[in-house]
Amino acid sequence: MVRIISHYISKEFLKMTLLCLGIFVFIFLLVDIMAKLYDFNEAGVAPGLIIRYFIYTLPLIIKQMIPVAILMGTQLTFGFFSKNNQLIAFKSSGINMIRLSFPIILLSLGSTVFLLILGEILVPFSQARAQEIWNYQVKKIEPRAVLLQEKIWYKGDQAIYSFQNFNFKDQSAEGATLYFFDSQFNLRSRMDAENVIWKNGVWIFKNGLSQTFQPDGSYLQTPFAEQALRLPESPEDFRYQEKTSEEMTYPELKASIQKIQREGYDATRYIVEKQVRLAFPVVCLIMAIFGIALALRKEKGIGIAQGIVVSLLVAFSYWIIFSFSRSLGFNGIFPPLWAAWSSNILYLFIGGYLLLNIQQ
């Protein structure tokens, strides 16, 4: 008996959640199209490329809408049960309301895992492709790989690099200056060169001057026509490639944080986003618990219209608190862990309390 009811609840919950997800994705996509269609027309982008752009944005939209769809699906499932007096029938059969909710909780756990996989495999790829179309076809920004990037400063493992111009197409640079330091960050030597080229894993400096600094303050100068050095950095390390967190997988996000910190810059924003990457999928489970608790807080459940309104209010309030705490994390006011997880902890505590106090 319980098995049959669990199967029935699972089917109804999936049906309602997928329906809500489809509606939310459609509305979000429609608003996005209306907001960007003028830019596409002004740039003269082909219709096929426009369609591809919005297809690429779908995985991220789906990822963002799934928790809201789960909350709304939970409310609608129990709302229809209440309308058809099925909740009363379940209670009359002696079925515990929390036990009745297990299928929804299990499916929400599955959604959490799905969101983790989606955010690691499909979203970074699709977002990168969407950004390429937007930057190169709409905003007419040339691919960085063929541009001359000017005035590069980079802190490496053994030296600080400075280039007046760097051509990533042929992996050469002009106006190169390298500062080498010891373990106490005392300047040990300096190398200046008119030209430098990366070839077969080696940096070749041409027409330059090497200076070695002595402990007594004196220094030795050695002009050279050509000098080869094997250094840890490659041209890819100097290329400016700022990506959003959604364009990176979790390992890429960790590597980016380490690189930024190694260069001596503040990586707080990326550290917060790394925690958000783990925290956001858990919202599926939290929204399910919250939805169940709200839907069953009355003996006969709640109506469909009331469930929709309550779901939208809960989702909106969660998003405000989540965005606020994340912004506090970006500004260093909240620790990254707390910035990402505080809204989850708050809503899990409230939802869990309400769930444990529903009328059986």
C-alpha positions in Angstrom: 0.0 0.0 0.0 2.7 2.5 1.1 4.8 1.5 -1.9 1.9 2.2 -4.3 1.2 5.6 -2.7 4.9 6.5 -2.9 5.1 5.7 -6.5 1.9 7.8 -7.1 3.3 10.8 -5.2 6.6 10.5 -7.1 4.8 10.5 -10.4 2.6 13.5 -9.5 5.6 15.4 -8.1 7.7 14.9 -11.2 4.8 15.9 -13.4 4.2 19.1 -11.5 7.9 20.0 -11.2 8.7 19.4 -14.9 5.7 21.5 -15.8 6.8 24.3 -13.6 10.4 24.0 -14.8 9.2 24.3 -18.4 7.1 27.4 -17.7 9.9 29.1 -15.7 12.5 28.4 -18.4 10.2 29.6 -21.1 9.5 32.9 -19.3 13.2 33.4 -18.5 14.2 32.7 -22.0 11.5 34.9 -23.5 12.6 37.9 -21.3 16.2 37.3 -22.3 15.4 37.2 -26.0 13.4 40.4 -25.7 16.3 42.1 -23.9 19.0 41.1 -26.4 17.2 40.8 -29.7 17.9 44.5 -30.5 21.7 44.0 -29.9 21.7 41.0 -32.2 19.8 42.9 -35.0 22.2 45.9 -34.6 25.2 43.6 -35.0 23.7 41.9 -38.0 24.1 38.4 -36.5 22.6 35.6 -38.6 19.4 34.0 -37.3 21.0 30.6 -36.9 23.7 32.0 -34.7 21.1 33.8 -32.6 19.3 30.5 -32.1 22.5 28.8 -31.1 23.3 31.5 -28.6 20.0 31.0 -26.7 20.3 27.2 -26.9 23.7 27.6 -25.2 22.1 29.7 -22.4 19.5 27.0 -21.6 21.7 24.8 -19.3 22.4 27.7 -17.0 18.7 28.8 -17.0 17.6 25.2 -16.2 20.2 25.0 -13.4 18.9 28.2 -11.8 15.2 27.3 -12.2 15.2 23.7 -10.9 15.1 24.7 -7.2 12.2 27.0 -7.8 10.4 24.4 -9.8 10.9 21.8 -7.0 9.4 24.3 -4.5 6.5 25.1 -6.7 6.0 21.4 -7.8 5.9 20.4 -4.1 3.2 23.0 -3.4 1.1 22.1 -6.4 1.4 18.3 -5.7 0.0 18.7 -2.2 -2.3 21.4 -3.4 -4.1 19.0 -5.8 -4.0 16.3 -3.1 -5.8 18.7 -0.8 -8.3 19.8 -3.5 -9.3 16.2 -4.1 -9.4 15.3 -0.4 -6.5 12.8 -0.9 -4.6 14.2 2.0 -7.5 13.4 4.3 -7.7 9.9 2.8 -3.9 9.4 3.4 -4.2 10.5 7.0 -7.3 8.3 7.6 -5.2 5.3 6.4 -2.7 6.0 9.2 0.1 7.2 6.9 2.6 9.5 8.6 2.8 12.8 6.7 6.6 12.9 6.9 6.8 9.3 5.6 4.4 10.5 2.8 7.0 13.1 1.9 10.0 10.7 1.5 9.6 10.2 -2.3 9.8 14.0 -2.8 12.8 14.3 -0.5 14.6 11.4 -2.4 13.9 12.9 -5.8 15.2 16.3 -4.5 18.4 14.6 -3.4 18.7 13.2 -6.9 18.1 16.7 -8.3 21.0 18.0 -6.1 23.3 15.4 -7.7 22.0 16.3 -11.1 22.7 20.0 -10.5 26.3 19.2 -9.4 26.9 17.2 -12.6 25.1 19.8 -14.8 27.2 22.6 -13.3 30.5 20.7 -13.9 29.9 19.3 -17.3 27.4 21.1 -19.4 27.1 24.6 -18.0 30.8 25.6 -18.3 30.9 24.5 -21.9 27.6 26.1 -23.0 28.4 29.3 -21.2 31.8 29.6 -22.8 30.2 29.1 -26.2 27.4 31.6 -25.5 30.0 34.2 -24.3 32.0 33.7 -27.5 29.0 34.5 -29.7 28.1 37.5 -27.5 31.6 38.9 -27.3 32.8 38.2 -30.9 29.6 38.4 -33.0 27.6 41.0 -31.0 30.1 43.2 -29.2 32.7 42.7 -32.0 35.5 42.0 -29.6 38.4 40.2 -31.4 39.5 36.9 -30.0 42.2 37.6 -27.5 44.5 34.9 -28.8 45.3 37.0 -31.9 45.5 40.4 -30.3 48.6 42.3 -29.2 48.1 42.6 -25.5 49.8 45.7 -24.1 51.6 46.4 -20.8 51.5 43.0 -19.1 52.7 42.7 -15.5 52.8 39.1 -14.1 54.1 37.7 -10.9 55.5 34.2 -11.6 57.2 31.6 -9.4 60.7 32.9 -9.9 60.3 36.4 -11.3 58.1 39.4 -12.1 57.5 39.8 -15.8 56.8 43.0 -17.7 56.0 43.2 -21.5 55.2 46.3 -23.5 53.5 44.2 -26.2 52.7 40.5 -26.4 51.6 38.8 -29.6 49.9 35.5 -28.6 49.6 34.5 -32.3 53.3 34.0 -32.9 54.2 33.8 -29.1 56.6 36.8 -29.2 56.9 40.0 -27.2 58.6 43.4 -27.3 60.0 45.4 -24.5 60.6 42.6 -22.0 61.8 43.2 -18.4 62.3 40.4 -15.9 63.0 40.9 -12.2 64.4 38.0 -10.3 64.1 37.9 -6.4 65.5 35.6 -3.7 63.4 33.9 -1.0 63.4 37.1 1.1 62.1 39.0 -1.9 65.3 41.0 -2.4 66.1 41.9 -6.0 68.7 39.5 -7.3 69.0 40.3 -11.0 67.2 42.1 -13.8 67.0 41.3 -17.5 65.9 43.7 -20.2 65.4 42.7 -23.9 64.1 44.3 -27.0 62.5 41.1 -28.2 61.6 37.7 -26.8 60.2 34.6 -28.4 58.9 31.3 -26.9 60.2 28.4 -28.9 60.2 24.7 -28.0 59.6 25.4 -24.3 62.4 27.9 -24.0 62.4 31.7 -23.8 64.8 33.3 -26.2 65.7 36.9 -25.3 67.3 39.1 -28.0 69.3 42.4 -27.9 69.3 43.0 -24.2 71.1 43.7 -21.0 71.5 41.5 -17.9 72.1 43.1 -14.5 73.2 41.1 -11.4 73.0 42.9 -8.0 75.6 42.3 -5.3 75.0 42.4 -1.5 77.1 45.5 -1.2 74.8 47.4 -3.5 77.0 47.2 -6.6 75.9 45.4 -9.8 77.3 43.8 -12.9 76.0 44.6 -16.4 76.3 42.1 -19.2 74.9 43.0 -22.7 73.8 40.1 -24.9 72.7 39.6 -28.5 70.7 36.4 -27.6 70.1 34.5 -24.4 67.9 31.4 -23.8 66.2 30.8 -20.5 64.0 27.9 -19.3 61.4 29.4 -17.0 58.2 27.9 -15.4 55.9 30.3 -17.2 54.6 29.9 -20.8 52.7 32.4 -23.0 49.4 31.0 -21.8 50.2 32.2 -18.3 50.3 35.8 -19.5 47.2 35.8 -21.5 44.3 37.8 -20.0 41.3 35.4 -19.9 38.8 36.6 -17.3 36.0 34.0 -17.1 32.9 34.0 -15.0 32.6 31.2 -12.5 29.9 29.6 -14.6 32.4 29.2 -17.5 34.8 27.2 -15.3 34.6 23.7 -13.9 35.4 23.2 -10.2 39.0 22.2 -10.8 39.5 25.2 -13.1 38.0 27.4 -10.5 40.5 26.1 -7.9 43.4 26.5 -10.4 42.3 30.1 -11.1 42.2 30.9 -7.4 45.7 29.5 -6.9 47.0 31.4 -9.9 45.5 34.7 -8.7 46.9 34.2 -5.2 50.3 33.2 -6.5 50.4 36.5 -8.4 49.7 38.4 -5.2 46.1 39.5 -6.0 42.9 39.1 -4.1 41.0 36.0 -5.1 38.1 36.5 -2.6 35.4 36.6 -5.3 36.5 33.3 -6.8 36.8 31.7 -3.4 33.2 32.7 -2.7 32.1 31.4 -6.1 33.9 28.1 -5.4 31.8 27.6 -2.2 28.6 28.7 -4.1 29.3 26.0 -6.6 28.9 23.4 -3.9 26.1 25.2 -1.9 23.7 26.0 -4.7 22.7 22.4 -5.7 21.7 21.7 -2.1 19.0 24.3 -2.5 16.9 21.6 -4.3 16.7 19.6 -1.0 16.1 22.7 1.1 13.3 23.9 -1.2 11.6 20.5 -1.1 11.7 20.4 2.7 10.4 24.0 2.9 7.7 23.3 0.4 6.5 20.1 2.2 6.4 21.9 5.5 4.4 24.8 4.1 2.0 22.6 2.2 1.2 20.4 5.2 1.1 23.0 7.9 -2.7 22.8 7.9 -4.7 19.7 8.5 -6.3 19.8 5.1 -3.3 21.2 3.3 -3.3 24.5 1.4 -5.0 25.5 -1.8 -3.4 25.6 -5.2 -3.5 29.4 -5.6 -2.1 29.9 -2.0 0.6 27.4 -2.7 1.8 29.3 -5.9 1.9 32.6 -4.0 3.8 31.1 -1.1 6.3 29.4 -3.4 7.0 32.6 -5.2 7.5 34.5 -1.9 9.8 31.9 -0.5 11.9 31.7 -3.7 12.1 35.5 -3.9 13.1 35.9 -0.3 15.7 33.2 -0.5 17.2 34.7 -3.6 17.5 38.1 -1.9 19.2 36.7 1.2 21.5 34.5 -0.9 22.5 37.4 -3.2 23.0 39.7 -0.2 25.2 37.2 1.7 27.2 36.5 -1.4 27.8 40.2 -2.0 29.0 40.5 1.6 31.4 37.6 0.8 32.7 39.4 -2.3 33.5 42.5 -0.2 35.3 40.4 2.5 32.6 41.1 5.2 31.5 37.5 5.4 34.0 34.6 5.2 33.5 32.7 1.9 32.1 29.6 3.5 29.5 31.6 5.4 28.7 33.8 2.4 27.8 30.8 0.3 26.1 28.6 2.9 24.3 31.0 5.3 21.1 31.3 3.3 21.0 27.5 3.0 21.5 27.0 6.8 18.8 29.6 7.6 16.2 28.1 5.3 17.1 24.5 6.2 16.6 25.4 9.9 13.3 27.1 9.3 12.0 24.4 6.9 13.2 21.5 9.2 11.5 23.2 12.2 8.2 23.6 10.3 8.4 20.0 8.9 8.8 18.5 12.4 5.8 20.5 13.6 3.3 19.7 10.8 -0.1 18.3 11.8 0.0 14.5 11.4 
